[in-house]
Amino acid sequence: MFRDSYSKNKFLITIEGMSANTLSLGIQGFALTALALYFQCKPFWISLITTLPLGLQLLQIFLGTYYKFFKTKKQALLFSAAAARIPMCFLFFIVLFNKTDYRYLVGIVFIYSFFSAFLSGIWTSSVGDIIKKEERGLFFSKRFTLISISTVFFSYTVSKALNYSPGKNSILVLTFIIAVAAITTLVLLYFHDIPDFSEKQREFSIKKPLKDSNFLNFLSFIAMWNFSIEFTKPYFYYFAVVDLNASYNILGLSTSLTAILSIFTFFIYGKLVERIGYKKLLSFGIGVSSYVVIFYFLMTKETVNSLIMLDAIGTAIGWSAINLSVFSLLLELSSPDRDSYTAAYSLSVGVLGLSGAFLGGYLANFLQGKTIMIFGDSYAGLKLMFFISLFLRFYCMLLLTKVRAYQKNLYYPGIYPSIVYLLRSRR
C-alpha cells in the first residue's frame, strides 16, 4: 500500500489529523457552547475550558524532564496520547448518567489539556523531523484540506442533533463522537514511525531561543496574538445563541460553509505560500480575520443569520491562511534544536493565552446581560469585548512586521494571469 515508511507516515499524519480535529471540535465553537450550557457553566468557566488546551502548552518547558521517564520518543508520545484521550471518553458516560455539574466538564478538559501539552510538543518535534522542508507547504495544505472535510461532517451531524433533539439526547451524540475520535487518534498514533530523541533533546533549554532576537520578535507577536484570540474566543457563538437566539442549525451550517470554502483556500494558499512566504500569508490572514470581528459588533437579532454566514466566508479566507502559516513559520524560524524553540513558543502562547482567557472570562461575567449606550444607541455588553479584540488584532499585525522571514510581495496581475501564476510548475 505504501512505497516506504515516509509515505506511510505522511498518510497517518493526515488521517490522524482528521480524527484529532474532530475531537478538538467537540470542545470549541458551537459544540462547546452546547456542552457548556448543558453543564450549566458560567461565562468564566466557558472561557477557561476554551483556553486550557492552548494555555497549558506552557508545560512544554518541562518536556526535557518529561522525556527522562521514557525509553523512546514514541513511548512518550503514546503515553501522553492515552492519558489525554481516554478521559474524554468518560464524558459520554457522565451525560448518560445525568451528571450535569460543570466541575466534571472542567476536570476532564483539564486532564486532556495537561497531557495534550506534552503530546503536542512531541508531535511537533517529530513532524518537523519527518516531513521534508521542501514539501511542507504543499503537504500541510493537503492535510488541512482533508481536515476541513472532517469539519463538514462533524458540523452537519452535531448541529442537526442539537437543533432537532435538544437536551440530553443531542449531547449524547456529541460526546459519543468525541469518544470515537479520541480512540481513533490513539490507534493511529500507535502506527506512526517516530524518530527517537537524542540526549540533547533530553537536556534542552529555552535559553537559546530567548537569545535569538528574531525568534523573540516572533514570540512577542504570537503571544499577543493568542492573548487577543483567547480574550473573546468562546463568546462569539455564546453571544449568538444566548443573546440573539441563533439556532444551532445556522451555526452548524456556517461552520460547514467555512470548512468547504477552506478546501479551496488551502489549495490556493498551498500553491501561493511557496512563492510569497509564510509571513506574508500570515499577515494577510490576520487582516481578514480582524475585519470579520466587526460583523459581531454590528450583529442584531434581525441580522444574526446573514452576518454569521458572512463571518463563515471571512473565517475561511482568513483562518485557513493563519492555520497554514503559523506552524510552518515556527518550523522555518527554528534551529535544529527544535524542541527548545517549540517549548519557548508554547510557553509564550500558554501564558498569554491563559491571561487573555482569565481577563476575558472575568470581563464577560461582568458584561453579560448589561447594555452599553453609545451616542444614544444600545449595544450588548459583550460587544465591548469584540471591539477591544479588533484593536488587539490590528496591533498584532504591527508586531509581525518585526519578524524577519522569507517573503515576497503579492501582486494582482488579472484573473487569468493569476490562475496561471498559481498553477504553473515552479522553475
C-alpha positions in Angstrom: 0.0 0.0 0.0 2.9 2.4 0.9 6.1 2.8 -1.1 8.1 3.3 2.1 7.9 4.4 5.7 7.9 8.1 4.7 4.8 7.6 2.6 3.1 5.7 5.4 4.0 8.4 7.9 2.5 11.2 5.7 -0.7 9.2 5.3 -1.0 8.6 9.1 -0.2 12.2 10.0 -3.0 13.3 7.7 -5.7 10.8 8.8 -4.8 11.2 12.5 -5.2 15.0 11.9 -8.8 14.5 10.8 -9.7 12.5 13.9 -7.8 14.8 16.2 -9.7 17.7 14.6 -13.0 16.1 15.3 -12.0 15.6 18.9 -11.0 19.3 19.3 -14.1 20.5 17.6 -16.1 18.8 20.4 -14.8 21.3 22.9 -14.8 24.5 20.8 -17.2 26.6 18.8 -20.9 25.9 18.9 -20.3 22.4 20.3 -18.6 23.9 23.3 -21.5 26.3 23.7 -23.9 23.4 23.8 -21.8 21.4 26.3 -21.3 24.5 28.5 -25.0 25.3 28.6 -25.8 21.6 29.4 -23.3 21.5 32.2 -24.5 24.9 33.4 -21.2 26.7 33.0 -20.9 30.5 33.7 -19.0 32.6 31.1 -15.8 32.5 33.2 -15.7 28.6 33.1 -16.5 28.7 29.4 -13.5 30.9 28.9 -11.3 28.6 31.0 -12.4 25.5 29.2 -11.8 27.1 25.8 -8.2 28.2 26.6 -7.0 25.2 28.6 -5.8 23.2 25.6 -3.7 26.2 24.4 -2.8 27.7 27.8 -1.3 24.5 29.3 1.0 24.3 26.3 3.4 26.2 28.6 4.1 22.9 30.3 6.3 22.0 27.3 9.2 23.8 29.1 9.3 20.7 31.2 9.5 18.4 28.1 13.1 17.6 28.6 12.4 16.3 32.1 9.3 14.5 30.8 11.4 12.7 28.3 13.5 11.1 31.0 10.6 8.9 32.1 10.6 7.1 28.8 13.0 5.0 26.8 11.9 6.2 23.4 10.1 9.2 22.0 7.3 7.0 20.6 6.7 5.6 24.1 6.4 9.2 25.4 4.0 10.0 22.6 1.7 7.1 23.2 1.5 7.5 27.0 0.7 11.2 26.5 -2.0 10.4 23.9 -3.6 7.7 26.1 -3.6 10.0 29.2 -5.1 12.8 27.2 -7.6 10.9 25.1 -9.1 8.2 27.4 -10.6 10.7 29.9 -12.5 12.4 27.1 -14.4 9.1 26.6 -15.8 9.5 30.1 -17.9 12.5 29.0 -20.3 10.2 27.3 -21.0 8.2 30.4 -21.2 11.3 32.6 -24.0 12.6 30.4 -25.6 9.1 30.2 -26.0 9.0 34.0 -27.4 12.5 34.1 -24.4 14.3 35.8 -24.6 18.0 34.9 -22.1 19.5 37.4 -19.8 21.9 35.5 -16.8 20.5 37.5 -17.0 17.2 35.6 -16.5 19.1 32.3 -13.8 21.4 33.6 -11.9 18.5 35.2 -11.9 16.3 32.1 -10.8 19.1 29.8 -8.1 20.0 32.3 -6.7 16.4 32.2 -7.0 16.3 28.4 -5.2 19.7 28.1 -2.4 18.8 30.6 -1.2 15.7 28.7 -2.0 17.2 25.3 0.6 19.8 26.1 3.3 17.1 26.1 1.7 15.3 23.2 1.7 18.4 21.1 5.4 19.1 21.9 6.5 15.6 21.0 4.3 15.5 17.8 5.5 18.9 16.6 9.1 17.9 17.0 8.6 14.6 15.3 6.7 16.0 12.4 9.4 18.7 11.9 11.9 15.8 11.6 9.7 13.6 9.4 8.3 16.0 6.7 10.9 17.3 4.3 11.3 21.1 4.4 10.7 21.5 0.6 7.4 19.6 0.9 5.9 21.3 4.0 3.8 23.9 2.2 2.0 21.5 -0.2 1.8 18.7 2.4 0.1 20.8 5.1 -2.2 22.4 2.6 -3.4 18.9 1.6 -3.7 17.9 5.2 -5.7 20.9 6.2 -8.0 20.3 3.2 -8.9 16.8 4.5 -9.2 18.2 8.0 -11.8 20.7 6.6 -13.8 17.8 5.2 -13.9 16.2 8.6 -15.2 19.6 10.0 -18.1 19.5 7.5 -19.2 16.0 8.6 -18.9 16.9 12.3 -20.7 20.3 12.0 -23.5 18.8 10.0 -24.1 15.8 12.3 -23.8 17.7 15.6 -25.8 20.8 14.5 -28.7 18.6 13.3 -28.7 16.7 16.6 -28.6 19.9 18.7 -31.3 21.5 16.6 -33.8 18.6 16.3 -33.2 16.9 19.6 -32.1 19.4 22.2 -31.1 18.3 25.7 -29.6 15.1 26.8 -30.0 13.1 23.6 -28.1 15.6 21.4 -25.3 15.9 24.0 -25.0 12.1 24.0 -24.5 12.2 20.2 -21.8 14.9 20.7 -19.9 13.1 23.4 -20.1 9.8 21.6 -18.5 11.4 18.5 -15.8 12.8 20.9 -15.2 9.4 22.4 -14.8 7.7 19.0 -12.5 10.4 17.7 -10.3 10.1 20.9 -9.9 6.3 20.5 -9.2 6.6 16.7 -6.4 9.2 17.2 -4.8 6.9 19.8 -4.9 3.9 17.5 -3.5 5.9 14.5 -0.6 7.3 16.6 0.4 3.8 17.6 1.2 3.0 13.9 3.4 6.2 13.4 7.1 5.7 12.9 8.6 8.3 15.4 12.3 9.3 15.3 13.8 8.7 18.6 15.2 11.5 20.7 18.8 12.2 21.3 20.4 13.1 24.6 20.4 16.8 23.6 16.6 16.6 23.4 16.5 15.3 27.0 18.6 18.2 28.2 17.2 21.1 26.1 16.8 24.6 27.5 14.7 27.5 26.3 17.6 29.9 27.0 18.9 29.5 23.4 15.7 30.6 21.6 15.3 33.5 24.0 18.7 34.8 22.9 17.6 34.7 19.3 16.4 38.3 18.7 14.4 37.4 15.6 12.7 34.4 17.3 12.0 36.7 20.3 10.1 39.1 18.0 8.1 36.1 16.7 7.3 35.1 20.3 6.1 38.6 21.1 3.8 38.5 18.1 2.4 35.1 18.7 1.9 35.7 22.4 -0.1 38.9 21.9 -2.0 37.2 19.0 -3.1 34.3 21.3 -4.0 36.8 24.0 -6.3 38.6 21.6 -7.9 35.4 20.4 -8.4 33.8 23.8 -9.8 37.0 25.2 -13.0 36.6 23.1 -12.8 33.2 21.5 -15.7 31.4 23.3 -18.1 34.4 23.2 -18.9 34.8 19.6 -21.2 31.8 19.4 -22.2 32.2 23.0 -23.4 35.7 22.2 -25.2 34.5 19.1 -27.0 31.7 21.0 -27.7 33.3 24.3 -28.3 37.0 23.4 -29.6 36.7 19.8 -31.3 33.2 19.9 -29.4 31.9 16.9 -30.2 28.3 16.1 -27.6 25.5 16.3 -28.7 24.7 12.7 -27.4 28.0 11.4 -24.2 27.7 13.4 -23.5 24.3 12.1 -24.3 25.4 8.6 -21.8 28.3 8.9 -19.1 26.0 10.3 -19.7 23.6 7.4 -19.5 26.5 4.9 -16.2 27.6 6.4 -14.8 24.1 6.1 -16.0 23.7 2.5 -14.5 27.1 1.5 -11.3 26.2 3.3 -10.8 23.2 1.0 -10.4 25.7 -1.9 -8.4 28.3 0.1 -6.0 25.7 1.3 -5.4 24.6 -2.3 -4.8 28.1 -3.4 -2.6 29.0 -0.4 -0.6 25.8 -0.7 0.4 26.9 -4.2 0.9 30.5 -3.2 2.8 30.2 0.0 5.9 28.8 -1.6 6.2 31.9 -3.7 5.3 34.7 -1.2 6.4 33.1 2.1 4.6 32.1 5.3 4.9 35.6 6.9 3.2 37.4 4.0 0.3 34.8 4.0 0.0 35.1 7.8 -0.2 38.9 7.7 -3.0 38.6 5.1 -4.9 36.1 7.2 -4.7 38.2 10.3 -6.0 41.2 8.4 -9.1 39.3 7.1 -9.9 37.7 10.4 -9.7 41.0 12.1 -12.3 42.7 9.9 -14.6 39.7 10.5 -14.9 40.7 14.1 -16.9 43.8 13.0 -19.8 41.5 12.0 -20.4 40.6 15.6 -20.2 44.1 16.7 -22.9 45.0 14.3 -25.0 41.8 14.7 -28.6 42.0 15.9 -31.5 39.5 16.1 -32.7 40.7 12.7 -29.2 40.3 11.1 -27.7 37.4 13.0 -28.3 34.7 10.3 -26.9 36.7 7.4 -23.9 38.0 9.3 -23.0 34.6 10.7 -22.8 33.3 7.1 -20.7 36.3 6.1 -18.5 35.5 9.1 -18.2 31.9 7.8 -16.8 33.2 4.5 -14.3 35.6 6.1 -13.2 32.9 8.6 -12.5 30.5 5.8 -10.4 33.1 3.9 -8.5 34.4 7.0 -8.1 31.4 9.3 -7.0 28.9 6.6 -4.2 31.3 5.8 -3.3 31.6 9.6 -3.5 27.9 10.2 -1.3 27.0 7.3 1.3 29.7 8.2 1.8 29.7 11.9 3.1 26.2 12.4 5.2 26.3 9.2 6.7 29.7 10.2 7.6 28.3 13.6 9.5 25.4 11.8 11.1 27.9 9.5 12.4 30.1 12.3 13.5 27.2 14.5 17.1 26.0 14.6 18.0 22.2 14.5 17.3 22.4 18.3 13.6 22.3 17.5 12.4 21.1 21.0 13.9 24.2 22.7 12.2 26.6 20.2 8.9 24.7 20.4 9.0 24.9 24.2 9.7 28.6 24.2 6.8 29.1 21.7 4.4 27.0 23.8 5.4 28.9 27.0 4.6 32.3 25.3 1.3 31.2 23.8 0.3 29.4 27.0 1.0 32.3 29.5 -0.6 35.0 27.3 -3.4 32.7 26.2 -4.4 31.9 29.8 -4.1 35.6 30.7 -6.4 36.5 27.9 -8.9 33.8 28.9 -8.9 34.8 32.5 -9.3 38.5 31.8 -11.9 37.8 29.1 -13.8 35.5 31.5 -14.0 38.0 34.3 -15.0 40.8 31.9 -17.6 38.6 30.2 -19.1 37.7 33.6 -19.4 41.4 34.4 -20.7 42.4 30.9 -23.2 39.6 30.3 -26.7 40.9 30.5 -25.6 44.5 30.6 -26.3 47.2 27.9 -23.8 49.9 26.9 -25.2 53.2 25.5 -23.1 54.9 22.7 -24.5 58.1 21.2 -28.0 57.1 22.2 -27.7 53.6 20.7 -27.7 50.5 22.9 -25.2 47.7 22.5 -25.0 44.4 24.3 -22.2 44.4 26.9 -20.2 41.5 25.2 -19.8 43.7 22.1 -17.3 45.8 24.0 -15.1 42.8 24.2 -15.3 42.3 20.4 -14.4 46.0 19.9 -11.3 45.6 22.2 -10.3 42.4 20.4 -10.4 44.2 17.0 -7.8 46.7 18.0 -5.6 44.0 19.6 -5.6 42.0 16.4 -4.5 45.1 14.4 -1.7 45.6 16.9 -0.5 42.1 16.3 -0.1 42.9 12.6 2.4 45.6 13.6 4.3 43.1 15.8 4.6 40.7 12.9 6.4 43.2 10.7 9.4 43.0 13.1 9.9 39.3 12.3 12.5 38.5 9.6 11.4 35.7 7.4 11.3 34.9 3.7 8.5 36.9 2.0 7.7 38.2 -1.5 5.2 40.9 -2.2 1.8 39.7 -3.6 0.5 41.4 -6.6 -2.6 41.1 -8.7 -1.9 40.8 -12.5 -5.5 39.9 -13.5 -7.7 36.8 -13.2 -6.3 34.7 -16.0 -2.6 35.5 -15.3 -3.2 34.9 -11.6 -4.6 31.4 -12.2 -1.6 30.6 -14.4 0.7 32.0 -11.8 -0.7 29.8 -9.1 -0.9 26.5 -11.1 2.3 26.6 -13.1 5.2 24.5 -12.1 8.0 26.0 -10.1 11.1 26.8 -12.0 
